[in-house]
Amino acid sequence: MKNQGITDLKMDSFFTTPDVPSKAYASAMVTYNFATSDGRPQKEYLGFILVREGSGWRIERPAGYTKDQQQAAKFIAGLK
């Protein structure tokens, strides 16, 4: 990720639901090495639906950003 200009990556949440045990939701805050117009580092808030792969997880698709477990369960179920 360094070649994309990312200086910091902070995992904000990780949720699973018993309704869909093969999927999970994760959100993260990414800080880039370039600044906004007011001089602060550019940040982006990302959410992802993950799918179980072996003993780990891989990104299946992007999703909206949330730290709320109920909203994450809706994203996992395919709702908005």
Secondary structure, 3 states (H helix, E strand, C coil): CHHHCEEEEEEEEEEECCCCCCEEEEEEEEEEEEECCCCCEEEEEEEEEEEEECCEEEEEEEECCCCCHHHHHHHHCCCC
